[in-house]
Amino acid sequence: MGRDVAETWPEAMDLWKQAERISGLALREIYWDGDAQAMSSTRALQPALTVVNVTLWAKAREKISPLLAAGHSLGEWSALAAAGVLSATEVLEAVSLRGRLMEEAAAARPGAMAAVLKLPLEAVCAIVDTVAQDTGAVVRIANYNTPQQHVVSGERTAVEAVCALVKERKGRSVMLPVSGPFHTPLLAEAAAEFARYLERLSWREPAFPVVLNTTGAAAHTAAAIFPAMQEQMTASVHWYQGIGAMADLGARSFVEIGPKGVLSRMVGQIIDDPEVRSACISTLDQLAAWEEA
């Protein structure tokens, strides 16, 4: 992950080393040599994935002029770096702390997350409300990924109860390989500590608008972005609302910077427009292919 860029571009290698110093983790050993157990740690994943995103963007920005930026959950921090709201170093420091706090919160109060598929939002909301009322447990929609894919998060028993009702309603659910009830109030203590840390950073005006997870709307100023990032850890990710907002503002080419291409594939499930183009750039070869297309 990110190795091809780092081995051909000294600045990228320097950023990996910086991320290791900040996080106190051997990130290259974990992600380049394949330590599967360590890879699953959110404490390691957050700075490592951010390095990949930021270094790829440093190359891509030579050829791509964004109208807007957005990032899904952790990726929103990379979007802030791309827009110049925070420096790459500031973002790496923030996500390293974020990853540690989230991992500690999950250990102290474990939970679960599950993707719910093939049911409309109204049905998912009704199921979540029923389980929350019947059990008194914390459970909510954490991610609005596409109109047919929502992620629920909360206490494990409540998430499992949601999955059981989803099956009864002829939908499908998939438990996610995470141990924390992310994007719920169960992380309130960690979020409060993180919010206090963010107050110490220098928030600059964005070079282009950033579409926020918390609202699904474009933010044009640092004053609008800062409070949203303080709330991000416990707030839901309004992803398909945000992609829709980007399209409404004129976006027709959506470029995902980072591995796997999950988000770029979602674009076609969110926007029904033959003129909309989406792609994922996770390697230098893919960047070259995008430039030639």
RODO-2510 file (C-alpha; in nm, 4 decimals, decimal comma):
residues 293
     n   res          X          Y          Z
     1     m     0,0000     0,0000     0,0000
     2     g     0,1665     0,3183    -0,1241
     3     r     0,4991     0,1467    -0,1749
     4     d     0,5382     0,2260    -0,5453
     5     v     0,5092     0,5997    -0,4828
     6     a     0,7444     0,5954    -0,1840
     7     e     1,0140     0,3960    -0,3626
     8     t     1,0185     0,6295    -0,6633
     9     w     0,9653     0,9630    -0,4906
    10     p     1,1869     1,0645    -0,1943
    11     e     0,9323     1,3124    -0,0571
    12     a     0,6795     1,0305    -0,0190
    13     m     0,9314     0,8133     0,1655
    14     d     1,0023     1,1068     0,3964
    15     l     0,6306     1,1325     0,4744
    16     w     0,6151     0,7611     0,5637
    17     k     0,9086     0,8102     0,8006
    18     q     0,7411     1,1147     0,9500
    19     a     0,4200     0,9181     1,0049
    20     e     0,6201     0,6472     1,1819
    21     r     0,7813     0,9021     1,4130
    22     i     0,4466     1,0628     1,4921
    23     s     0,2573     0,7364     1,5466
    24     g     0,5410     0,5439     1,7084
    25     l     0,4615     0,2495     1,4795
    26     a     0,6634     0,0662     1,2127
    27     l     0,4074     0,1428     0,9423
    28     r     0,6184     0,0346     0,6454
    29     e     0,6951    -0,2990     0,8077
    30     i     0,3269    -0,3503     0,8845
    31     y     0,1825    -0,2552     0,5463
    32     w     0,4632    -0,3365     0,3077
    33     d     0,5725    -0,6663     0,4619
    34     g     0,2192    -0,7828     0,5392
    35     d     0,1680    -0,8103     0,9148
    36     a    -0,2001    -0,9063     0,8885
    37     q    -0,2765    -0,8753     1,2576
    38     a    -0,1185    -0,5312     1,2877
    39     m    -0,2897    -0,4185     0,9669
    40     s    -0,6289    -0,4565     1,1329
    41     s    -0,5393    -0,2080     1,4071
    42     t    -0,7157     0,1235     1,3554
    43     r    -0,4257     0,2890     1,5376
    44     a    -0,1921     0,1778     1,2562
    45     l    -0,4390     0,1973     0,9696
    46     q    -0,5312     0,5614     1,0145
    47     p    -0,1839     0,7161     0,9706
    48     a    -0,0814     0,4593     0,7073
    49     l    -0,3856     0,5124     0,4872
    50     t    -0,3515     0,8875     0,5267
    51     v     0,0100     0,8754     0,4064
    52     v    -0,1038     0,6851     0,0974
    53     n    -0,3767     0,9382     0,0254
    54     v    -0,1626     1,2458     0,0851
    55     t     0,1351     1,1260    -0,1197
    56     l    -0,0823     1,0173    -0,4121
    57     w    -0,2583     1,3519    -0,4038
    58     a     0,0769     1,5345    -0,4065
    59     k     0,1386     1,3694    -0,7445
    60     a    -0,2184     1,3927    -0,8742
    61     r    -0,2574     1,7643    -0,8040
    62     e    -0,0024     1,8345    -1,0774
    63     k    -0,2657     1,7174    -1,3266
    64     i    -0,6026     1,7562    -1,1503
    65     s    -0,7683     2,0848    -1,0522
    66     p    -1,0487     2,0060    -0,8058
    67     l    -1,3818     2,1819    -0,7963
    68     l    -1,4502     2,0323    -0,4520
    69     a    -1,3153     1,7671    -0,2168
    70     a    -1,4682     1,5114     0,0168
    71     g    -1,3475     1,2160     0,2188
    72     h    -1,5289     0,9284     0,3845
    73     s    -1,4702     0,9251     0,7621
    74     l    -1,0913     0,8983     0,7999
    75     g    -1,0547     1,0138     0,4396
    76     e    -1,2031     1,3505     0,5282
    77     w    -0,8718     1,4371     0,6930
    78     s    -0,6907     1,3735     0,3656
    79     a    -0,9430     1,5995     0,1935
    80     l    -0,8535     1,8755     0,4394
    81     a    -0,4859     1,8324     0,3533
    82     a    -0,5673     1,8459    -0,0183
    83     a    -0,7626     2,1685     0,0301
    84     g    -0,4842     2,3214     0,2393
    85     v    -0,6952     2,3560     0,5532
    86     l    -0,4277     2,1669     0,7478
    87     s    -0,0739     2,0706     0,6498
    88     a     0,0224     1,7102     0,5815
    89     t     0,2092     1,7028     0,9129
    90     e    -0,0884     1,8424     1,1041
    91     v    -0,3172     1,5853     0,9451
    92     l    -0,0799     1,2987     1,0264
    93     e    -0,0602     1,4122     1,3873
    94     a    -0,4395     1,4393     1,4044
    95     v    -0,5164     1,0988     1,2532
    96     s    -0,2506     0,9275     1,4646
    97     l    -0,4188     1,0601     1,7773
    98     r    -0,7620     0,9836     1,6317
    99     g    -0,6635     0,6228     1,5634
   100     r    -0,5235     0,5735     1,9128
   101     l    -0,8268     0,7266     2,0832
   102     m    -1,0704     0,5231     1,8745
   103     e    -0,8820     0,2002     1,9412
   104     e    -0,8753     0,2692     2,3146
   105     a    -1,2460     0,3576     2,3134
   106     a    -1,3308     0,0353     2,1313
   107     a    -1,1316    -0,1679     2,3838
   108     a    -1,3030     0,0030     2,6761
   109     r    -1,6516    -0,0261     2,5307
   110     p    -1,6646    -0,2777     2,2440
   111     g    -1,9353    -0,2584     1,9847
   112     a    -2,0063    -0,3611     1,6285
   113     m    -2,0914    -0,2285     1,2844
   114     a    -2,2867    -0,3903     1,0029
   115     a    -2,3648    -0,2950     0,6453
   116     v    -2,7337    -0,3160     0,5577
   117     l    -2,8094    -0,3785     0,1914
   118     k    -3,1142    -0,3959    -0,0346
   119     l    -3,3442    -0,1962     0,1910
   120     p    -3,4416     0,1699     0,1462
   121     l    -3,3537     0,4283     0,4076
   122     e    -3,7062     0,4404     0,5503
   123     a    -3,7000     0,0673     0,6236
   124     v    -3,3559     0,0824     0,7836
   125     c    -3,4585     0,3779     1,0014
   126     a    -3,7685     0,1920     1,1171
   127     i    -3,5660    -0,1169     1,2108
   128     v    -3,3021     0,0836     1,3976
   129     d    -3,5684     0,2795     1,5862
   130     t    -3,7493    -0,0409     1,6820
   131     v    -3,4350    -0,2047     1,8183
   132     a    -3,3277     0,1072     2,0069
   133     q    -3,6695     0,1412     2,1698
   134     d    -3,7075    -0,2288     2,2502
   135     t    -3,3590    -0,2804     2,3921
   136     g    -3,2629     0,0606     2,5256
   137     a    -2,9234     0,0047     2,3648
   138     v    -2,7279     0,2527     2,1560
   139     v    -2,7590     0,1831     1,7832
   140     r    -2,7798     0,4205     1,4909
   141     i    -2,7137     0,4611     1,1211
   142     a    -2,3448     0,5511     1,1117
   143     n    -2,2844     0,5686     0,7361
   144     y    -2,5229     0,6680     0,4587
   145     n    -2,3102     0,5146     0,1831
   146     t    -2,5587     0,4746    -0,1029
   147     p    -2,9393     0,4767    -0,1171
   148     q    -2,9249     0,0969    -0,0870
   149     q    -2,6315     0,0631     0,1542
   150     h    -2,6347     0,1942     0,5089
   151     v    -2,4035     0,1005     0,7942
   152     v    -2,5418     0,0634     1,1456
   153     s    -2,3224     0,0954     1,4521
   154     g    -2,3622     0,0581     1,8256
   155     e    -2,3689    -0,2004     2,1012
   156     r    -2,3128    -0,5475     1,9587
   157     t    -2,6403    -0,6990     2,0794
   158     a    -2,8339    -0,4122     1,9229
   159     v    -2,6486    -0,4366     1,5918
   160     e    -2,7137    -0,8115     1,5838
   161     a    -3,0830    -0,7464     1,6530
   162     v    -3,0915    -0,5025     1,3619
   163     c    -2,9367    -0,7678     1,1363
   164     a    -3,2023    -1,0201     1,2417
   165     l    -3,4833    -0,7795     1,1522
   166     v    -3,3148    -0,6914     0,8237
   167     k    -3,3242    -1,0593     0,7297
   168     e    -3,6947    -1,0765     0,8194
   169     r    -3,7580    -0,7773     0,5900
   170     k    -3,5812    -0,9575     0,3020
   171     g    -3,2747    -0,7363     0,3173
   172     r    -2,9144    -0,8412     0,3657
   173     s    -2,6592    -0,7490     0,6293
   174     v    -2,2858    -0,8010     0,6630
   175     m    -2,1012    -0,7624     0,9924
   176     l    -1,7916    -0,5468     0,9436
   177     p    -1,4474    -0,6505     1,0748
   178     v    -1,4270    -0,3761     1,3376
   179     s    -1,4524    -0,3895     1,7152
   180     g    -1,5678    -0,0363     1,7812
   181     p    -1,9085     0,1348     1,7633
   182     f    -1,7641     0,4097     1,5470
   183     h    -1,9655     0,7204     1,4573
   184     t    -2,1925     0,6836     1,7600
   185     p    -2,2221     0,8616     2,0964
   186     l    -2,0436     0,5634     2,2535
   187     l    -1,7200     0,7353     2,1492
   188     a    -1,8167     1,0619     2,3191
   189     e    -1,5304     1,0585     2,5693
   190     a    -1,2680     0,9985     2,3003
   191     a    -1,4323     1,2577     2,0770
   192     a    -1,4204     1,5187     2,3527
   193     e    -1,0473     1,4661     2,4035
   194     f    -0,9899     1,4827     2,0279
   195     a    -1,1975     1,8007     1,9982
   196     r    -0,9809     1,9686     2,2605
   197     y    -0,6706     1,8734     2,0645
   198     l    -0,8148     2,0187     1,7429
   199     e    -0,8537     2,3557     1,9105
   200     r    -0,4747     2,3855     1,9121
   201     l    -0,4384     2,3544     1,5343
   202     s    -0,4216     2,6413     1,2849
   203     w    -0,7237     2,6048     1,0565
   204     r    -0,6701     2,7758     0,7214
   205     e    -0,9226     2,8749     0,4556
   206     p    -0,9770     2,5941     0,2005
   207     a    -0,8409     2,6337    -0,1514
   208     f    -1,1695     2,4778    -0,2665
   209     p    -1,4865     2,3765    -0,0795
   210     v    -1,4888     2,0588     0,1277
   211     v    -1,8133     1,8598     0,1416
   212     l    -1,8611     1,7567     0,5027
   213     n    -1,9525     1,4126     0,6372
   214     t    -2,1609     1,5596     0,9168
   215     t    -2,3940     1,7584     0,6887
   216     g    -2,3498     1,6306     0,3346
   217     a    -2,3088     1,9950     0,2299
   218     a    -2,0173     2,2005     0,0998
   219     a    -1,8207     2,4088     0,3503
   220     h    -1,6433     2,7133     0,2095
   221     t    -1,4681     2,8418     0,5212
   222     a    -1,2444     2,7157     0,7993
   223     a    -1,5046     2,8411     1,0462
   224     a    -1,7552     2,5927     0,9013
   225     i    -1,5092     2,3039     0,8758
   226     f    -1,3585     2,3168     1,2254
   227     p    -1,6716     2,2383     1,4339
   228     a    -1,7716     1,9625     1,1920
   229     m    -1,4368     1,7909     1,2429
   230     q    -1,4768     1,8166     1,6191
   231     e    -1,8057     1,6261     1,5853
   232     q    -1,6942     1,3799     1,3181
   233     m    -1,5968     1,0882     1,5427
   234     t    -1,9479     1,0514     1,6878
   235     a    -2,1524     1,1886     1,3953
   236     s    -2,2939     0,9932     1,1017
   237     v    -2,1242     1,0014     0,7607
   238     h    -2,3696     1,1469     0,5074
   239     w    -2,1833     1,0167     0,2051
   240     y    -2,4437     0,9850    -0,0663
   241     q    -2,5948     1,3168     0,0323
   242     g    -2,2487     1,4690    -0,0078
   243     i    -2,1895     1,3109    -0,3484
   244     g    -2,5288     1,4411    -0,4580
   245     a    -2,4339     1,7888    -0,3378
   246     m    -2,1111     1,7726    -0,5379
   247     a    -2,3037     1,6787    -0,8511
   248     d    -2,5497     1,9622    -0,7910
   249     l    -2,2536     2,2010    -0,7734
   250     g    -2,1290     2,0848    -1,1126
   251     a    -1,8981     1,7902    -1,0432
   252     r    -1,8967     1,5370    -1,3269
   253     s    -1,5600     1,3654    -1,2761
   254     f    -1,5074     1,1997    -0,9387
   255     v    -1,1510     1,0883    -0,8643
   256     e    -1,0879     0,8707    -0,5605
   257     i    -0,7343     0,9032    -0,4268
   258     g    -0,6430     0,5936    -0,2265
   259     p    -0,6592     0,2135    -0,2331
   260     k    -0,9417    -0,0249    -0,3288
   261     g    -1,1790     0,2023    -0,5235
   262     v    -1,4800     0,1413    -0,2994
   263     l    -1,5934     0,5035    -0,3061
   264     s    -1,5530     0,5545    -0,6799
   265     r    -1,7728     0,2506    -0,7436
   266     m    -2,0391     0,4016    -0,5199
   267     v    -2,0695     0,7089    -0,7421
   268     g    -2,2637     0,5206    -1,0089
   269     q    -2,4984     0,3848    -0,7420
   270     i    -2,5652     0,7372    -0,6160
   271     i    -2,5837     0,9441    -0,9359
   272     d    -2,7804     0,8227    -1,2380
   273     d    -2,6123     1,0330    -1,5046
   274     p    -2,4263     0,8909    -1,8069
   275     e    -2,2029     1,1991    -1,8149
   276     v    -2,0643     1,1318    -1,4680
   277     r    -1,7217     0,9689    -1,4650
   278     s    -1,5473     0,8103    -1,1686
   279     a    -1,2117     0,6440    -1,1173
   280     c    -0,9757     0,5363    -0,8431
   281     i    -0,6090     0,6313    -0,8384
   282     s    -0,4120     0,4080    -0,6035
   283     t    -0,0865     0,3732    -0,8007
   284     l     0,1292     0,5867    -1,0279
   285     d     0,0226     0,3685    -1,3225
   286     q    -0,3425     0,4464    -1,2531
   287     l    -0,2601     0,8168    -1,2356
   288     a    -0,0937     0,7957    -1,5759
   289     a    -0,3944     0,6085    -1,7168
   290     w    -0,6311     0,8767    -1,5825
   291     e    -0,4234     1,1485    -1,7495
   292     e    -0,4395     0,9669    -2,0834
   293     a    -0,8147     0,8954    -2,0692
***
